[in-house]
Amino acid sequence: MTNEQGRILIVCTGNVCRSPYIERLLTVGMRGLDVGVSSAGTRALAGKPMDQGSARLLKDAGIGTDDFVARQLTPAMLAEADLVLTATREHRREVVQLEPKALRYTHAVDDFSDLVAAADLRNASFLESQGAPMIAKLASRAQSARGEVAARVAEDSGIVDPFRQPDSVFMLMAQQVGEVLPRIVRAAHEVAVSC
């Protein structure tokens, strides 16, 4: 796969629970679109496998986890991405501090889901470049809806961190991801059709 349609980077803290879980689900959702999906952590447990709680949820969904290895987030990863989705707004702040140019294409995953739900995805945004990869166009079209979407209140924002927590917290994480990720997948397929 050449990732000609763009690259999505998922970011959380340790890169062993939330971001690999989202990465693997999004990879399945992007099948057929030639989109690369990867993940990293702001304070990664670099070299570690996926947490067993997240791995179990993915395996129950028929999604493999064996080859996953946690990675530390770097400016180069951010520069190569067309869209960065973070588990929380705090992660978004950390991303932008590390690579200020990423501000325009970095969003908390739930905020981005709200934007794509409101955006006119079939028409080009004035923010997008003509020859940009499809994922960059998706990011631009979502960004153009920013003024139309009320921000989530803090207590309703972010994906819960299940690290070293009981199974119930992993289930809550899965529920939260399940509420926002399908809209992003649908949006990517819609933009792909319009490109």
Secondary structure, 3 states (H helix, E strand, C coil): CCCCCCEEEEEECCCCCHHHHHHHHHHHHCCCCCCEEEEEECCCCCCCCCCHHHHHHHHHCCCCCCCCCCCECCHHHHHHCCEEEECCHHHHHHHHHHCHHHHHHEEEHHHHHHHHHHCCCCCCCCCCCCCCCHHHHHHHHHHCCHHHCCCCCHHHCCCCCCCCCCHHHHHHHHHHHHHHHHHHHHHHHHHHHHC
